Amino acid sequence: MTDLWVKGRACYDLHTHTTASDGLLTPSELTARAREAGVTVLAVTDHDCVDGVAEARLAAQGTALQVVPGVEISVTWKKGLVHVVGLRVDPDHPELRAGLARLQEQRLARAEEMDRRLNRCGIMGALAGAREHAGLGQIGRAHFARHLVAAGHATDMQHAFVRYLRPGRPAYVPSEWASLEEAVAWIRASGGEAVIAHPARYRLKPGRLRQLLQAFLECGGIGLEVVSGVQSAEETRTMAELARRFGLLASAGSDFHAPGAWSELGRLPPMPTGCRPIWADWNLDAPAPARSPA
């Protein structure tokens, strides 16, 4: 960590997951690990749900850790999957809740179809196995991958995705998620700030990525995840330049899912010079200001 990354004595990690979606730690375990890692401002941003926020907030009470309520919304844009993170949302806002409920129904329907497709591959009981790994959380591809590994159908998570679960593989099920306009509107209606998550992961050509950012701005989005736990130094420099070019605030998050996975809490490179952090004007002791629809 450097002075460019740490503001005063605060260390920000604004993209993390719990067992409410496809993370391996409960919200309470996540907050404990964040404190151990030196994180002082943590956003809980589960996929298409806010179910882990209340427990994380409760677990952080009386500690130096401040929990930012968040969400990561699945978006279909130009027939591809994009993720939009909402920061400082109101988890109880009815418009956000209704939108996320719709996506959760789609996730369940997708899981049932994945089970049918795995059956055709000779793999029976995959949905039940995925449910065991998901616990009380919603079922995602990661839970199917964990089951496939445990059942001996794949050597590790990556192998499970490459063999069965990625686009073009036998158990991949495309889905029509929220539109970019819907996702940003839900976040803004709940008082939050919309951020394009891990932009380098989409492998978009430069022109197409610029189109995405322009469309995002026109919807009312304000941030870009410039620093991410899943991109190279060169990609970070590219995202910093795009944030400056489009006037987007810069966010940073590990996209933490599990200990020992591709990213760890708080272990992020410095924010590039010239970027304005999304948290620069935050008053974390006060609620986020209400935002009018785009």
N, C-alpha and C positions, 0 to 999 in steps of 0.2 A: 504494500500500500504506500501511497505517496500523498503529499499535500494536495495534489490535484484531485485525488480521489476522496480523501477524508476532509470534510468540511468541519473545521473546529475539531471536536472530539467525536463527531458522528460518522458512522460508517453505514452506507446505504446498500441494501440488496432488495431490489424491487420486483423480483420475479421468482417465486418459489411455489412448490406444490406439496400437498399433504395427502393423507389417505382419503380425503374427501373426493379426490379425483385419482390420479395415477402416481402419487408419491408413496413412498414406503414408510414415512414417519407420520405419526398423528400430529395434529396441530400443536399439542403440548410438547411433544418430542422435538418438533421443528423449532419451536421457540427456545428450548433448552440448548439445542445444538447451535442456534444462531448466537446466543449469548456466549457460548464457549468459543465461537469463531471471532468474537469481537464485533459482531454486527450490532448496531444500536437502532437502526430503522429498518424494519422488515415488512415487506408487502407479501401477504398471502394471496396468491393468484391462481386458484385452482381452475381447471378446465370447466367452463360452462356452469360453475356453481360457486356459491359463497358460503357453503356449509361449514367450512373450517375456520371462518373468521372469528366467530364468537368464542370458541374454545381457545384459539391463539391469543386473543385479547385478554381473556381471563387468566391464562397461564403467564402472561407478561406483566400482570398487575404487580406493583411493588418492586419492579426491577428497572434497570436502565434501558431495557428494550422497549421501543415504541412500535406497535403493530399498525400497519396501514391496511385498511380493508381493500381488497382488490379482487379481480377476476380475470381470467384469460378466455376470451370468447372466440369460438371457431367461426370463421368467415369463409364463404365461397366468393372468390373474386376472379373473374375471367376464367371460370371453370377450374381454378386451382384453390388450394387451401392456404389461408393466411390467418394468423392469430393476432387479435387486438387485445392488449392488456388495458384494463380499467383500473386506475389508481384513485384512492380516496373516494370510492363509491359508497353509497348508502346501501348496505346489504339488504335492508328491508323495503327498499323502494318498490312499489307495485309494478311499475313498467319494466324495471330490470328483472324482477322476479318472474314475471310472466314470460319474458323473452327467454330466460334461462330454462324455465320449465319446458318450453317448446323444444329447445335443443336437447334437453335430457331425454325427452321422449324419442327423439331421433337417435340418440346414442343407444337406447335400449333396442330399438328396431334394428339398428346396424349390428348390434351384438348378436341378435337372434339370427340374422342372415349370415354372419360370419360363422356361427355354429353350424348352420346348414351346409355351408361351403366346405368347412373342415370335415363334416360327415362324409361328403363326397370324396374327400381325400383319404378316407379310411380312419379318421381320427374322431372317435365318439366321445361324447361327454365334455366337449371343450367349454361350453357355456357354463356348465356346473363348476368346472375347474376354475374358470375365470372368476366366477362369483366368489369362490373361496378366497382368491387372492384380493378381490376388491373389498371384501368385508361389507361394511355399511355404505361404502362409497359407490359412485357410479362406475360402470364397467367401460374400460377402454381397451385399445389394442395392446397396451402394455400388460394388462392382466391376462389376456390370451397368450401373450409371449411368455410370461412367467409360467403359465400352466404348461405350455408346450415344452419348455425346458424341464420342468419338474417331471413331466410324463415321459421324457426321453425322446421327444420328437425333434428337438433342436439342442445344439450343444450350449448355446448361450442366447441372451436376448437378441443380439444382433443377428445371429443365425436364424432365429425364429422370424424376425422381420424380413430378412432377405429371402428366406425360403417360402414364407406363407403370407406375410401381412403387409408388405409394401405394395404400392400401386403396380399393377400388372401381375402380381402373384395370386395364387388360387383362392386365398381367403380374404383378399382385400375387397372392401365394400365401399364404393364412393358414396358420398352423402351430400345433400344440398343443405348447407349450414345457413347461418344468418347472412344477410347482405352486409356489405361494408357500411352502408347508410344505417341499417338497423342497429348494428353493433355499437357504432359511435353514438347514435341517438339514445340507446338504453343507458350507456355510460354517462352521457351528459345529463340526461333526465334525472339520474340518481346523484347528481352533484359531483361526478368524477371527471377524471382527465384521461383521454384516450391516447394510447401509445401503440405504435406498430412494434410487435415483438420480434426478436431475433431475425432481423430482415435478411441477413446473409444466408439463412437456412433455406430460403425459398428457391435459391439458384435461378433467380430471374435475370434476364439480360438487362444491361444498364438502362436501356430505353423503357423496358417494361416496368422496372423498379421505379423509375421516375414517374411513370404513369400512375402507379399505385400511390405514391406519395402525394401527387397532385390531387387524385381522387379523394384521398384521405383528408387532406387539407380542406377540400371543398365540402366534406361532410361535417367538419368541425373538429377533426383530430388535431392534437397539438404536440405530440411527442413521438420520438423515434428511439428505440433501444440501441443506442450507439455502442454501449459496452455490454457484451454478452459472454456468458461462460462457454459458448459453443462456436466461437469464431476466432479467426486468426488476427494477428496484429494488423496485417494489411487490410483485412475486411473492416476492422475497427476504424482505421484511417478513412476508408471509403465512406463508411456510415457517418463519420464526423463531418466530412465534407458535404454529404447530402443534407445533414441536419442544418448546417450553416446555410447551404444554398436555398433550402425551402423554408427557413425560419422556424424549424421545429426545435422544441426543447429536447434535451438529451436525457435519456433515462439509462439505467444500468441495472442488470440483474443476472444472477447466475443461472436461472432456469433450473434450480436445484430440484431433483426428484428423489435421490437416495444417496446414502453414504457410499463412497467408492464408485459412483457413477461418473459421467463425463464432466460434471462440474461440482464444485463444493461451495458452500455458503461463504460469502464474503471474499472469496479468492478471485478478485477481479483486477484487471489492469487499470491504470489511471484513466480518468476521463480526459480525452484529448483537449489540448489548449484551444480556446475559441468557442467551445460549446457552452451553452447555458444550461445548467442542470435543471431538470424539471422540479426539483425540490428547493430551488434557490429562494423562492418566496413563500414556502410552506410555513404555516404556523401549526405545528402538530398538536398544540394544546387546544386548537379551535377546530370546529367542523369545516369541511371543505365548502367553499361558497357554492350556492345554487347556480346552475348554468341553464340558460334558455336553450331550447332545441335549435339544432343547426338550421 
